[in-house]
Amino acid sequence: MALLKNPNDIDNSKIKKLVKEWTRTKLLLSDDVIITVTELKCAEPNCPDVETIIVIYKENETLKFKIGKPLTYVRKWDIDGLKTKKN
Amino acid sequence: MENNKTIPVTILTGFLGSGKTTLLNRILKENHGKKIAVIENEFGEVGVDHELVIGADEEIFEMNNGCICCTVRGDLIRILGQLMKRKDKFDYIIVETTGLANPAPVAQTFWVDDEMKEQMSLDAIITVVDTKHVWLHIDNSSECQEQIAFADVILLNKIDLVSAGELEKLENKIQRMNPQAKVYKTKDADIDMDKILNVKAFDLNAKVEINPGILNEEVPFEWAAIYELNEFEYSLALDEGPDPTMDIAIVKVDSAEENEIENGKKLAIKLFSEASFLIRPQKFLKTNNALNQLVVDDKVNEYKFKMKKNGYYILYTQHHPNEFGMKIFQNENLVWPLSFREFEHTHEHDNAVSSVGIDTEGELDLQKMDEWINWLLQNKGTDIFRMKGILNIKGNDERFVFQGVHMLFDAQSDRKWRPGEKRKNQVVFIGKNLNREEIMKGFQSCLIRSKEAVL
Protein backbone atom coordinates (compact mmCIF):
# COMPACT_ATOMS: atom_id res chain seq x y z
CA MET A 1 0.00 0.00 0.00
CA ALA A 2 1.61 3.20 -1.13
CA LEU A 3 0.96 5.68 1.61
CA LEU A 4 1.89 8.80 -0.26
CA LYS A 5 -0.60 7.86 -2.87
CA ASN A 6 -3.47 8.97 -0.77
CA PRO A 7 -5.24 5.84 0.47
CA ASN A 8 -8.48 7.78 0.31
CA ASP A 9 -8.10 8.12 -3.45
CA ILE A 10 -8.61 4.40 -3.80
CA ASP A 11 -12.36 4.21 -3.90
CA ASN A 12 -13.30 1.25 -1.77
CA SER A 13 -16.65 2.70 -0.81
CA LYS A 14 -18.71 0.33 -2.97
CA ILE A 15 -17.12 -2.83 -1.63
CA LYS A 16 -17.28 -1.41 1.90
CA LYS A 17 -21.02 -0.89 1.56
CA LEU A 18 -21.41 -4.40 0.20
CA VAL A 19 -19.35 -5.91 3.04
CA LYS A 20 -21.52 -4.07 5.57
CA GLU A 21 -24.67 -5.26 3.84
CA TRP A 22 -23.48 -8.89 3.71
CA THR A 23 -22.48 -8.72 7.38
CA ARG A 24 -25.79 -7.22 8.44
CA THR A 25 -27.71 -9.90 6.56
CA LYS A 26 -25.51 -12.79 7.67
CA LEU A 27 -25.57 -11.90 11.36
CA LEU A 28 -29.17 -10.66 11.37
CA LEU A 29 -28.22 -7.19 12.62
CA SER A 30 -30.77 -4.38 12.73
CA ASP A 31 -30.13 -1.05 11.02
CA ASP A 32 -29.36 0.53 14.40
CA VAL A 33 -26.21 -1.54 14.83
CA ILE A 34 -23.13 0.27 13.60
CA ILE A 35 -20.66 -1.66 11.50
CA THR A 36 -17.24 -0.36 10.55
CA VAL A 37 -15.04 -1.83 7.87
CA THR A 38 -11.37 -0.85 7.97
CA GLU A 39 -8.26 -1.93 6.14
CA LEU A 40 -5.25 -2.25 8.40
CA LYS A 41 -1.62 -2.84 7.70
CA CYS A 42 -0.32 -5.12 10.41
CA ALA A 43 3.34 -5.06 11.43
CA GLU A 44 3.18 -8.26 13.42
CA PRO A 45 5.00 -11.36 12.20
CA ASN A 46 2.86 -14.02 10.48
CA CYS A 47 0.15 -11.49 9.69
CA PRO A 48 -0.89 -10.70 6.14
CA ASP A 49 0.33 -7.32 4.82
CA VAL A 50 -3.14 -5.88 4.72
CA GLU A 51 -6.15 -7.14 6.66
CA THR A 52 -9.77 -6.16 6.60
CA ILE A 53 -11.28 -5.62 10.01
CA ILE A 54 -15.04 -5.68 10.49
CA VAL A 55 -16.27 -4.37 13.81
CA ILE A 56 -19.86 -4.61 14.93
CA TYR A 57 -20.92 -2.19 17.66
CA LYS A 58 -23.97 -3.73 19.27
CA GLU A 59 -25.56 -1.91 22.17
CA ASN A 60 -23.80 -3.90 24.85
CA GLU A 61 -21.24 -5.82 22.89
CA THR A 62 -18.52 -5.18 20.36
CA LEU A 63 -17.58 -7.95 17.94
CA LYS A 64 -14.47 -7.99 15.80
CA PHE A 65 -13.74 -10.08 12.72
CA LYS A 66 -10.53 -10.17 10.74
CA ILE A 67 -10.30 -11.19 7.12
CA GLY A 68 -6.72 -11.77 6.05
CA LYS A 69 -6.77 -9.90 2.77
CA PRO A 70 -7.25 -6.39 1.40
CA LEU A 71 -10.80 -5.12 1.20
CA THR A 72 -10.85 -5.24 -2.62
CA TYR A 73 -10.53 -9.01 -2.48
CA VAL A 74 -13.21 -9.63 0.17
CA ARG A 75 -16.13 -11.62 -1.23
CA LYS A 76 -19.50 -12.71 0.07
CA TRP A 77 -18.24 -16.20 0.94
CA ASP A 78 -15.69 -14.60 3.33
CA ILE A 79 -18.57 -12.98 5.17
CA ASP A 80 -20.57 -16.21 5.11
CA GLY A 81 -17.75 -17.78 7.08
CA LEU A 82 -17.78 -15.08 9.77
CA LYS A 83 -19.59 -17.09 12.38
CA THR A 84 -16.73 -19.50 12.83
CA LYS A 85 -14.10 -16.77 12.92
CA LYS A 86 -15.73 -14.74 15.66
CA ASN A 87 -13.08 -13.39 18.11
CA MET B 1 -10.66 14.77 5.23
CA GLU B 2 -13.32 17.43 5.10
CA ASN B 3 -15.86 18.88 2.78
CA ASN B 4 -18.54 21.49 3.27
CA LYS B 5 -21.25 19.03 4.20
CA THR B 6 -19.46 17.44 7.12
CA ILE B 7 -20.03 18.33 10.75
CA PRO B 8 -16.84 19.55 12.41
CA VAL B 9 -15.68 17.83 15.57
CA THR B 10 -13.40 19.37 18.17
CA ILE B 11 -11.66 17.18 20.72
CA LEU B 12 -11.09 18.91 24.03
CA THR B 13 -8.40 17.48 26.30
CA GLY B 14 -6.65 18.55 29.49
CA PHE B 15 -6.22 17.46 33.07
CA LEU B 16 -9.03 17.75 35.55
CA GLY B 17 -8.97 21.29 36.89
CA SER B 18 -7.19 22.77 33.88
CA GLY B 19 -10.23 24.77 32.82
CA LYS B 20 -11.66 22.44 30.17
CA THR B 21 -15.21 22.71 31.42
CA THR B 22 -14.92 26.49 31.80
CA LEU B 23 -13.87 26.65 28.17
CA LEU B 24 -16.69 24.33 27.15
CA ASN B 25 -19.25 26.50 28.94
CA ARG B 26 -17.84 29.58 27.19
CA ILE B 27 -18.21 27.85 23.83
CA LEU B 28 -21.81 26.91 24.60
CA LYS B 29 -22.77 30.36 25.89
CA GLU B 30 -21.15 32.28 23.07
CA ASN B 31 -23.62 33.72 20.62
CA HIS B 32 -22.31 31.96 17.54
CA GLY B 33 -25.62 30.58 16.35
CA LYS B 34 -24.31 27.02 16.26
CA LYS B 35 -26.18 24.10 17.71
CA ILE B 36 -23.54 22.09 19.48
CA ALA B 37 -23.64 18.50 20.68
CA VAL B 38 -21.30 17.76 23.58
CA ILE B 39 -20.00 14.28 24.27
CA GLU B 40 -18.56 14.18 27.73
CA ASN B 41 -16.98 11.46 29.80
CA GLU B 42 -15.78 13.46 32.70
CA PHE B 43 -17.98 15.45 34.97
CA GLY B 44 -15.67 18.09 36.30
CA GLU B 45 -15.95 20.57 39.12
CA VAL B 46 -18.09 22.79 36.91
CA GLY B 47 -21.18 21.32 35.33
CA VAL B 48 -22.05 21.73 31.68
CA ASP B 49 -25.49 23.21 31.25
CA HIS B 50 -26.61 22.25 27.79
CA GLU B 51 -29.51 20.42 26.30
CA LEU B 52 -27.41 18.07 24.24
CA VAL B 53 -24.79 16.65 26.61
CA ILE B 54 -24.23 12.96 26.09
CA GLY B 55 -22.35 10.87 28.61
CA ALA B 56 -19.71 8.53 27.24
CA ASP B 57 -17.97 5.67 28.99
CA GLU B 58 -14.56 5.58 27.33
CA GLU B 59 -14.55 2.14 25.80
CA ILE B 60 -11.16 1.76 24.16
CA PHE B 61 -11.45 -0.76 21.38
CA GLU B 62 -8.44 -2.42 19.79
CA MET B 63 -8.81 -3.11 16.09
CA ASN B 64 -5.53 -4.96 16.22
CA ASN B 65 -3.61 -6.72 18.94
CA GLY B 66 -2.44 -4.15 21.43
CA CYS B 67 -1.30 -1.54 18.93
CA ILE B 68 -2.23 2.00 19.93
CA CYS B 69 -2.28 2.94 16.25
CA CYS B 70 -5.32 0.76 15.76
CA THR B 71 -7.40 1.69 18.80
CA VAL B 72 -10.66 3.57 18.56
CA ARG B 73 -13.31 4.68 20.99
CA GLY B 74 -16.14 2.15 20.71
CA ASP B 75 -18.49 4.29 22.81
CA LEU B 76 -17.91 7.27 20.51
CA ILE B 77 -18.64 5.24 17.40
CA ARG B 78 -21.98 4.21 18.89
CA ILE B 79 -22.86 7.73 20.04
CA LEU B 80 -21.79 9.38 16.80
CA GLY B 81 -23.70 6.80 14.79
CA GLN B 82 -26.83 7.64 16.73
CA LEU B 83 -26.20 11.39 16.47
CA MET B 84 -25.89 11.14 12.71
CA LYS B 85 -29.44 9.91 12.52
CA ARG B 86 -30.58 13.24 13.99
CA LYS B 87 -28.10 15.28 11.96
CA ASP B 88 -30.44 18.18 11.20
CA LYS B 89 -30.59 19.11 14.86
CA PHE B 90 -27.01 20.28 15.43
CA ASP B 91 -24.04 21.53 13.46
CA TYR B 92 -20.96 21.07 15.64
CA ILE B 93 -19.70 18.29 17.92
CA ILE B 94 -17.36 18.68 20.87
CA VAL B 95 -15.85 15.60 22.45
CA GLU B 96 -14.51 16.27 25.93
CA THR B 97 -12.14 13.59 27.14
CA THR B 98 -11.10 12.68 30.65
CA GLY B 99 -7.97 14.23 32.08
CA LEU B 100 -6.22 10.89 31.85
CA ALA B 101 -7.21 10.07 28.30
CA ASN B 102 -4.81 9.45 25.47
CA PRO B 103 -6.19 11.51 22.57
CA ALA B 104 -5.08 8.98 19.93
CA PRO B 105 -8.06 6.58 20.08
CA VAL B 106 -10.45 9.54 20.00
CA ALA B 107 -8.77 11.08 16.97
CA GLN B 108 -8.42 7.72 15.20
CA THR B 109 -12.14 7.12 15.58
CA PHE B 110 -12.68 9.72 12.85
CA TRP B 111 -10.50 7.87 10.35
CA VAL B 112 -11.88 4.46 10.86
CA ASP B 113 -14.88 4.39 8.64
CA ASP B 114 -15.97 5.93 5.36
CA GLU B 115 -19.49 6.68 6.52
CA MET B 116 -18.08 8.49 9.51
CA LYS B 117 -15.79 10.53 7.27
CA GLU B 118 -18.62 11.39 4.93
CA GLN B 119 -20.59 12.93 7.74
CA MET B 120 -18.05 14.28 10.23
CA SER B 121 -14.61 15.77 10.08
CA LEU B 122 -12.11 16.16 12.86
CA ASP B 123 -11.49 19.91 13.16
CA ALA B 124 -8.80 20.14 15.84
CA ILE B 125 -7.52 18.79 19.13
CA ILE B 126 -7.50 21.46 21.81
CA THR B 127 -5.57 20.96 25.02
CA VAL B 128 -6.13 23.14 28.06
CA VAL B 129 -3.12 23.38 30.39
CA ASP B 130 -3.17 24.57 33.98
CA THR B 131 -0.01 26.69 33.90
CA LYS B 132 0.51 26.47 37.66
CA HIS B 133 -0.03 22.76 38.28
CA VAL B 134 1.14 21.27 34.98
CA TRP B 135 4.69 21.05 36.37
CA LEU B 136 3.50 18.22 38.62
CA HIS B 137 2.74 16.11 35.56
CA ILE B 138 4.64 17.35 32.55
CA ASP B 139 7.82 15.33 33.10
CA ASN B 140 6.35 12.10 34.40
CA SER B 141 2.80 11.70 33.13
CA SER B 142 2.57 10.16 29.68
CA GLU B 143 -1.06 11.32 29.44
CA CYS B 144 -0.05 14.91 30.06
CA GLN B 145 2.74 14.68 27.48
CA GLU B 146 0.46 13.02 24.95
CA GLN B 147 -2.21 15.67 25.36
CA ILE B 148 0.37 18.37 24.64
CA ALA B 149 1.95 16.43 21.80
CA PHE B 150 -1.35 15.73 20.04
CA ALA B 151 -2.72 19.25 20.28
CA ASP B 152 -3.37 21.62 17.39
CA VAL B 153 -4.26 24.39 19.82
CA ILE B 154 -2.92 24.71 23.37
CA LEU B 155 -4.46 27.07 25.89
CA LEU B 156 -2.05 28.00 28.65
CA ASN B 157 -4.76 28.74 31.15
CA LYS B 158 -4.78 30.32 34.61
CA ILE B 159 -1.90 32.63 33.68
CA ASP B 160 -2.90 34.92 36.55
CA LEU B 161 -1.52 32.30 38.95
CA VAL B 162 2.06 32.25 37.66
CA SER B 163 4.88 34.76 37.13
CA ALA B 164 5.95 35.94 33.68
CA GLY B 165 9.19 33.96 34.07
CA GLU B 166 7.39 30.70 34.90
CA LEU B 167 5.05 31.21 31.98
CA GLU B 168 7.92 31.77 29.57
CA LYS B 169 9.67 28.63 30.81
CA LEU B 170 6.51 26.59 30.26
CA GLU B 171 5.86 28.09 26.86
CA ASN B 172 9.40 27.24 25.72
CA LYS B 173 9.07 23.68 26.96
CA ILE B 174 5.73 23.20 25.24
CA GLN B 175 6.99 24.68 21.98
CA ARG B 176 9.90 22.23 22.02
CA MET B 177 7.50 19.33 22.55
CA ASN B 178 5.04 20.50 19.92
CA PRO B 179 6.19 23.36 17.68
CA GLN B 180 3.19 22.87 15.43
CA ALA B 181 0.50 23.79 17.96
CA LYS B 182 -0.86 27.31 18.21
CA VAL B 183 -0.36 28.41 21.80
CA TYR B 184 -2.61 31.00 23.46
CA LYS B 185 -2.34 32.36 27.00
CA THR B 186 -5.65 32.69 28.80
CA LYS B 187 -7.23 33.56 32.11
CA ASP B 188 -10.50 31.76 32.89
CA ALA B 189 -10.22 30.11 29.46
CA ASP B 190 -11.24 33.40 27.87
CA ILE B 191 -10.48 33.17 24.16
CA ASP B 192 -11.96 34.17 20.79
CA MET B 193 -14.09 31.35 19.40
CA ASP B 194 -12.51 31.60 15.94
CA LYS B 195 -9.19 30.54 17.47
CA ILE B 196 -10.61 27.25 18.70
CA LEU B 197 -13.59 26.38 16.49
CA ASN B 198 -13.38 25.66 12.76
CA VAL B 199 -9.60 25.65 12.95
CA LYS B 200 -9.43 23.03 10.14
CA ALA B 201 -6.21 21.58 11.50
CA PHE B 202 -6.84 18.20 9.87
CA ASP B 203 -8.11 19.58 6.59
CA LEU B 204 -5.61 19.26 3.78
CA ASN B 205 -7.75 21.54 1.64
CA ALA B 206 -7.27 24.37 4.13
CA LYS B 207 -4.09 26.41 4.19
CA VAL B 208 -1.47 23.98 5.47
CA GLU B 209 1.28 25.63 7.49
CA ILE B 210 4.22 23.85 8.99
CA ASN B 211 6.40 25.04 11.79
CA PRO B 212 9.26 22.58 11.91
CA GLY B 213 10.59 24.16 15.11
CA ILE B 214 14.06 23.79 13.74
CA LEU B 215 15.66 26.08 16.27
CA ASN B 216 15.11 23.88 19.25
CA GLU B 217 18.08 22.90 21.33
CA GLU B 218 18.86 19.55 19.79
CA VAL B 219 21.57 19.65 17.15
CA PRO B 220 22.68 16.91 14.79
CA PHE B 221 26.39 17.47 15.53
CA GLU B 222 28.49 16.88 18.61
CA TRP B 223 31.43 19.20 18.09
CA ALA B 224 32.39 22.40 16.30
CA ALA B 225 35.68 24.22 16.02
CA ILE B 226 37.01 27.39 14.39
CA TYR B 227 40.13 27.03 12.25
CA GLU B 228 42.17 29.63 10.42
CA LEU B 229 42.69 28.11 6.98
CA ASN B 230 44.40 29.25 3.80
CA GLU B 231 44.37 28.43 0.11
CA PHE B 232 46.89 25.59 0.38
CA GLU B 233 45.95 21.94 0.50
CA TYR B 234 45.06 20.26 3.80
CA SER B 235 44.56 16.66 4.71
CA LEU B 236 42.08 15.34 7.23
CA ALA B 237 42.77 11.96 8.80
CA LEU B 238 40.25 9.69 10.49
CA ASP B 239 40.80 6.37 12.21
CA GLU B 240 38.12 3.75 12.40
CA GLY B 241 35.25 4.94 14.54
CA PRO B 242 31.86 3.88 15.92
CA ASP B 243 30.14 4.65 12.59
CA PRO B 244 31.08 3.75 8.99
CA THR B 245 30.63 7.41 8.04
CA MET B 246 31.23 10.80 9.61
CA ASP B 247 29.35 13.92 8.53
CA ILE B 248 31.26 17.20 8.48
CA ALA B 249 29.93 20.60 7.44
CA ILE B 250 32.32 23.47 6.78
CA VAL B 251 30.94 26.98 7.28
CA LYS B 252 32.83 30.20 6.54
CA VAL B 253 32.73 32.88 9.24
CA ASP B 254 34.10 36.39 9.64
CA SER B 255 36.20 36.07 12.75
CA ALA B 256 37.74 33.71 15.27
CA GLU B 257 35.39 34.89 18.03
CA GLU B 258 33.89 31.93 19.87
CA ASN B 259 30.34 33.20 19.40
CA GLU B 260 30.73 32.55 15.65
CA ILE B 261 30.11 28.85 16.48
CA GLU B 262 26.71 29.82 17.87
CA ASN B 263 26.05 32.17 14.95
CA GLY B 264 26.82 29.46 12.41
CA LYS B 265 24.71 26.84 14.20
CA LYS B 266 21.51 27.60 12.32
CA LEU B 267 23.20 27.22 8.93
CA ALA B 268 24.94 24.04 10.10
CA ILE B 269 21.62 22.52 11.24
CA LYS B 270 20.21 23.33 7.82
CA LEU B 271 23.21 21.76 6.06
CA PHE B 272 22.88 18.62 8.19
CA SER B 273 19.27 18.28 7.04
CA GLU B 274 20.19 18.46 3.34
CA ALA B 275 21.64 15.92 0.93
CA SER B 276 25.29 15.23 1.66
CA PHE B 277 28.26 14.81 -0.65
CA LEU B 278 29.65 11.31 -0.34
CA ILE B 279 33.44 11.63 0.10
CA ARG B 280 35.71 8.62 -0.12
CA PRO B 281 39.32 8.60 1.15
CA GLN B 282 41.77 10.60 -0.99
CA LYS B 283 38.91 12.73 -2.36
CA PHE B 284 38.35 16.44 -1.76
CA LEU B 285 35.77 17.75 0.70
CA LYS B 286 33.28 20.43 -0.36
CA THR B 287 34.30 23.53 1.52
CA ASN B 288 31.63 26.06 0.64
CA ASN B 289 28.68 25.60 3.02
CA ALA B 290 28.07 21.95 2.23
CA LEU B 291 27.64 18.72 4.13
CA ASN B 292 30.29 16.06 3.50
CA GLN B 293 29.67 12.45 4.38
CA LEU B 294 33.11 10.90 4.82
CA VAL B 295 33.26 7.17 4.16
CA VAL B 296 35.41 5.62 6.88
CA ASP B 297 36.21 2.21 5.46
CA ASP B 298 39.76 1.55 6.55
CA LYS B 299 41.86 1.71 9.68
CA VAL B 300 43.40 4.99 8.54
CA ASN B 301 41.55 7.24 6.12
CA GLU B 302 42.81 10.45 4.61
CA TYR B 303 40.75 13.08 2.81
CA LYS B 304 41.78 16.40 1.29
CA PHE B 305 40.43 19.91 1.26
CA LYS B 306 41.46 23.30 -0.03
CA MET B 307 39.94 26.71 0.70
CA LYS B 308 39.13 29.19 -2.03
CA LYS B 309 39.96 32.08 0.31
CA ASN B 310 42.13 32.57 3.37
CA GLY B 311 39.98 33.04 6.45
CA TYR B 312 38.15 31.54 9.38
CA TYR B 313 36.08 28.40 9.00
CA ILE B 314 34.04 26.26 11.38
CA LEU B 315 33.96 22.49 11.08
CA TYR B 316 30.77 21.02 12.55
CA THR B 317 31.24 17.29 13.07
CA GLN B 318 28.54 14.66 13.53
CA HIS B 319 30.59 12.75 16.13
CA HIS B 320 33.15 13.97 18.59
CA PRO B 321 36.47 13.97 16.69
CA ASN B 322 38.13 11.97 19.49
CA GLU B 323 35.93 9.01 18.55
CA PHE B 324 37.64 8.94 15.13
CA GLY B 325 41.04 10.30 16.21
CA MET B 326 40.45 13.18 13.80
CA LYS B 327 43.54 15.18 12.82
CA ILE B 328 44.10 17.94 10.28
CA PHE B 329 47.50 18.41 8.66
CA GLN B 330 49.14 20.88 6.32
CA ASN B 331 52.49 19.69 4.94
CA GLU B 332 52.62 17.12 7.71
CA ASN B 333 52.20 19.79 10.38
CA LEU B 334 49.23 19.39 12.70
CA VAL B 335 46.67 22.19 12.43
CA TRP B 336 44.97 23.07 15.71
CA PRO B 337 41.61 24.78 16.10
CA LEU B 338 41.55 28.31 17.53
CA SER B 339 38.57 27.40 19.68
CA PHE B 340 36.02 24.65 19.88
CA ARG B 341 32.72 23.74 21.49
CA GLU B 342 31.12 20.45 22.40
CA PHE B 343 27.39 20.05 21.94
CA GLU B 344 25.31 17.95 24.23
CA HIS B 345 24.13 14.89 22.41
CA THR B 346 20.43 14.64 21.90
CA HIS B 347 19.47 11.65 23.97
CA GLU B 348 18.90 13.47 27.23
CA HIS B 349 15.34 12.23 27.83
CA ASP B 350 14.94 9.08 25.85
CA ASN B 351 11.26 8.57 26.47
CA ALA B 352 10.27 12.22 26.54
CA VAL B 353 7.98 13.80 24.00
CA SER B 354 9.79 15.90 21.48
CA SER B 355 9.61 16.99 17.90
CA VAL B 356 11.84 16.62 14.87
CA GLY B 357 11.55 19.31 12.24
CA ILE B 358 12.86 19.17 8.70
CA ASP B 359 13.10 22.30 6.61
CA THR B 360 15.08 21.85 3.46
CA GLU B 361 15.12 22.58 -0.25
CA GLY B 362 15.62 19.83 -2.81
CA GLU B 363 13.44 17.45 -4.76
CA LEU B 364 12.18 14.22 -3.31
CA ASP B 365 11.99 10.90 -5.06
CA LEU B 366 8.34 9.91 -4.55
CA GLN B 367 9.00 6.20 -4.52
CA LYS B 368 11.83 6.46 -2.01
CA MET B 369 9.80 8.80 0.19
CA ASP B 370 6.87 6.43 0.02
CA GLU B 371 9.00 3.47 1.03
CA TRP B 372 10.64 5.40 3.84
CA ILE B 373 7.38 6.76 5.30
CA ASN B 374 5.96 3.26 5.04
CA TRP B 375 8.93 1.83 6.91
CA LEU B 376 8.87 4.62 9.48
CA LEU B 377 5.19 4.16 10.29
CA GLN B 378 5.43 0.39 10.38
CA ASN B 379 8.36 0.52 12.77
CA LYS B 380 7.85 3.74 14.71
CA GLY B 381 4.15 4.41 14.22
CA THR B 382 3.42 3.84 17.89
CA ASP B 383 5.92 6.51 18.92
CA ILE B 384 5.00 9.05 16.25
CA PHE B 385 1.90 10.80 17.57
CA ARG B 386 1.39 13.44 14.92
CA MET B 387 3.10 14.38 11.69
CA LYS B 388 2.48 17.01 9.12
CA GLY B 389 4.37 18.01 6.03
CA ILE B 390 4.67 19.91 2.78
CA LEU B 391 6.82 18.14 0.21
CA ASN B 392 8.49 19.04 -3.06
CA ILE B 393 8.16 15.89 -5.15
CA LYS B 394 10.20 15.62 -8.35
CA GLY B 395 8.07 15.95 -11.44
CA ASN B 396 5.14 17.42 -9.52
CA ASP B 397 4.37 21.11 -10.00
CA GLU B 398 2.07 21.08 -7.00
CA ARG B 399 2.90 21.07 -3.32
CA PHE B 400 2.27 17.69 -1.76
CA VAL B 401 0.78 17.88 1.73
CA PHE B 402 0.21 15.17 4.28
CA GLN B 403 -0.74 14.73 7.89
CA GLY B 404 -1.42 11.86 10.20
CA VAL B 405 -2.10 10.48 13.65
CA HIS B 406 0.10 7.47 14.42
CA MET B 407 -0.19 5.24 11.34
CA LEU B 408 -3.32 6.83 9.92
CA PHE B 409 -2.57 9.11 7.12
CA ASP B 410 -4.07 11.67 4.71
CA ALA B 411 -2.11 12.96 1.74
CA GLN B 412 -2.76 14.94 -1.43
CA SER B 413 -1.43 17.58 -3.81
CA ASP B 414 -2.78 20.96 -2.78
CA ARG B 415 -1.75 23.93 -4.92
CA LYS B 416 0.81 24.79 -7.59
CA TRP B 417 4.16 26.09 -6.44
CA ARG B 418 4.12 29.81 -7.18
CA PRO B 419 6.65 31.32 -9.59
CA GLY B 420 9.71 32.33 -7.57
CA GLU B 421 8.52 30.46 -4.47
CA LYS B 422 11.21 28.44 -2.73
CA ARG B 423 10.24 24.80 -3.15
CA LYS B 424 10.95 23.69 0.37
CA ASN B 425 10.21 20.44 2.14
CA GLN B 426 8.86 21.14 5.59
CA VAL B 427 7.96 18.27 7.86
CA VAL B 428 7.37 17.96 11.56
CA PHE B 429 7.18 14.74 13.55
CA ILE B 430 5.93 14.87 17.13
CA GLY B 431 6.25 11.87 19.41
CA LYS B 432 8.30 10.03 21.97
CA ASN B 433 11.68 8.28 21.63
CA LEU B 434 12.20 10.12 18.35
CA ASN B 435 15.69 9.57 16.97
CA ARG B 436 16.48 12.84 15.24
CA GLU B 437 19.54 11.51 13.48
CA GLU B 438 17.75 8.47 12.12
CA ILE B 439 14.79 10.52 10.89
CA MET B 440 17.04 13.15 9.32
CA LYS B 441 19.10 10.48 7.54
CA GLY B 442 16.02 8.64 6.36
CA PHE B 443 14.58 11.83 4.93
CA GLN B 444 17.88 12.80 3.31
CA SER B 445 18.06 9.44 1.59
CA CYS B 446 14.83 10.35 -0.24
CA LEU B 447 16.28 13.57 -1.65
CA ILE B 448 17.51 13.37 -5.20
CA ARG B 449 21.24 13.94 -5.25
CA SER B 450 22.67 15.97 -8.10
CA LYS B 451 25.24 14.13 -10.23
CA GLU B 452 27.95 16.31 -8.75
CA ALA B 453 27.01 15.23 -5.26
CA VAL B 454 28.18 11.65 -5.65
CA LEU B 455 31.91 11.82 -6.12
Boltz contact constraints between the chains, C-beta under 6 A:
constraints:
  - contact:
      token1: [A, 2]
      token2: [B, 370]
      max_distance: 6.0
  - contact:
      token1: [A, 3]
      token2: [B, 373]
      max_distance: 6.0
  - contact:
      token1: [A, 3]
      token2: [B, 374]
      max_distance: 6.0
  - contact:
      token1: [A, 3]
      token2: [B, 409]
      max_distance: 6.0
  - contact:
      token1: [A, 4]
      token2: [B, 370]
      max_distance: 6.0
  - contact:
      token1: [A, 4]
      token2: [B, 411]
      max_distance: 6.0
  - contact:
      token1: [A, 6]
      token2: [B, 411]
      max_distance: 6.0
  - contact:
      token1: [A, 6]
      token2: [B, 412]
      max_distance: 6.0
  - contact:
      token1: [A, 13]
      token2: [B, 114]
      max_distance: 6.0
  - contact:
      token1: [A, 16]
      token2: [B, 114]
      max_distance: 6.0
  - contact:
      token1: [A, 34]
      token2: [B, 77]
      max_distance: 6.0
  - contact:
      token1: [A, 34]
      token2: [B, 81]
      max_distance: 6.0
  - contact:
      token1: [A, 36]
      token2: [B, 112]
      max_distance: 6.0
  - contact:
      token1: [A, 36]
      token2: [B, 113]
      max_distance: 6.0
  - contact:
      token1: [A, 38]
      token2: [B, 112]
      max_distance: 6.0
  - contact:
      token1: [A, 40]
      token2: [B, 64]
      max_distance: 6.0
  - contact:
      token1: [A, 40]
      token2: [B, 70]
      max_distance: 6.0
  - contact:
      token1: [A, 42]
      token2: [B, 64]
      max_distance: 6.0
  - contact:
      token1: [A, 43]
      token2: [B, 378]
      max_distance: 6.0
  - contact:
      token1: [A, 53]
      token2: [B, 63]
      max_distance: 6.0
  - contact:
      token1: [A, 57]
      token2: [B, 77]
      max_distance: 6.0
  - contact:
      token1: [A, 57]
      token2: [B, 78]
      max_distance: 6.0
  - contact:
      token1: [A, 62]
      token2: [B, 61]
      max_distance: 6.0
  - contact:
      token1: [A, 62]
      token2: [B, 74]
      max_distance: 6.0
